[in-house]
Amino acid sequence: MNLKIKMLFICLILMGIFSLTSQGYAATPIAKVSSFKGDVVLQSDTKIIKVTQLGQPLMEGDRIQTKDGQAQITFNDGAVMKVRPFTNVMIQEREEKSGFWVFKTKKTVRRITCFVGKLWFKAGASPRKNYLQTPTAVCGIRGSDGDVGFDPSKMASYLNMYTGEATVVGDVIRGLFKDLGPEAAQKSPVFQALAKAYEQTTAAKTDKDKAQATVAALQVVKQAAEEIKNNPDSTVKNIDGDIASATADATISSANAKVAVEEIKEAKVEAEKAVEEAKARGDEKAAKKAEDAVKKAENATKQAEQAAQKSEEFAQKAKEAANEGDLKKTQNAAKQAQQFSSKAQDIVTEVKIIIKDVVTTAPPAPTTEPKVTTEPKVTTEPKVTTEPKVTTEPKITTVPKITTVPKITTTPPPITTVPKTTTTTTKPKITTTTTSTTTTTSTTTYRPPTTTTTSTTTTVPATTTTVPVTTTTVPLSPS
């Protein structure tokens, strides 16, 4: 009996060691970044980083995306890949089953999928089969090197072999071809999705932001799988298309459930602030209502966490089914994950309604003061005082031009002053010249000014320019 127990114990230990070994093997890097320059981004599962150092390890399923840059990847068996600018590529190394029933066999393969742009690949020393593929074609090569590219705007695959041959499934354009550039990258849903996910990841600050960034990273996987669904190779379509898409659905659902949990936590914080504000105002009724909302948020958090945990469990089952190559099991697990995720999101909706009611109604005093301070909106009377537009009537009432009458009114003073100047100036001059011929000259010269003054007074209404004439004629009288 003791011997049986010992044997069972030994078997359990061996199973544990085997499990750890297999997990460690799965986590072993398959390649590294041997050189790079410019903007190079790496996505490993849901982690997205910018490549900043040589030797950056690459795992199975990782994606490399270049913008205005390029990178060289060296695999463990010596194979080399050079990624050109504005390219998105995924690397995979796995065992694939082929055949039927008991005649199924396994083979180790390396698949390099170019979703946009251009890359060069040279096979390594291992006997494994290498596949250069795009969403619309698969090229099997061995012991050779060549370029492969894809332009999503034309749905065109390109292949140029420098040495060796390639077995092609699908349509490809053979021969030398140039870099496809940023124009092709702008048309690539996978390229754009990864660029957006990277920005969201780098900008994430709160737990909610990070959870949403995880969803964005998984959307890249989903988008890539959707494009591969159209691949003419049945193996690629099944594994990298249908099964990968279902797995992505499951993981996205699980990630969305975690986002829901973080949203409830944020709502709970808002309710707690409402409690403090209500107590500060002495509003016991509002404080009690906010406290009830806090308790409901706490219960909702627990319920959402349970739903998220269930969603995560089914997402894990979907991954296991995907590893087995079972599409139906993967899809069923994904549906279960989606159901629990939807439950978590429904809880969020209910909590947000409760918290919104508390936050908007609990502090009437502070909210009324802003209404008082919103009197600046009432003092949008400046808009009413757009009466300057009304006062633009001066422009309409070009009356200033008509009211050149002030100029007419200003002219009489010079006219009225002119007689005064003529009388005052002529009399002294007459008195000074009365000795000899003054009487004759005064009478002859004095009358023309009076006749001119009468003529000027009659001409003032006609034109205002005649007034300066009167002023100029005054100096003529003494001469």
Secondary structure, DSSP 8 states (H G I E B T S, - for coil): -HHHHHHHHHHHHHHHHHHHHHHHHHTS--EEEEEEEEEEEEEETTEEEE--STT-EE-TT-EEEEEEEEEEEEETTS-EEEE-SSEEEEEEEEEEEESSGGG-EEEEEEEEEEEEEEEEEE--SS--EEEEEETTEEEEESS-EEEEEEETTTTEEEEEEEES-EEEEE--EES-----HHHHHHT-HHHHHHHHHHHHHHH--SHHHHHHHHHHHHHHHHHHHHHHTT-SSHHHIIIIIIIHHHHHHHHHHHHHHHHHHHHHHHHHHHHHHHHHHHHHHT-HHHHHHHHHHHHHHHHHHHHHHHHHHHHHHHHHHHHHHHHHT-HHHHHHHHHHHHHHHHHHHHHHHHHHHHHHHHHHHS-HHHHHHHHHHTHHHHTTHHHHT-HHHHTTHHHH--HHHHTTHHHHHHSHHHHHHHHHHHHHHHHHHHHHT-SSSHHHHHHHHHHHHHHHHHHHHHHTTT-GGGHHHHHHHTTTTT-
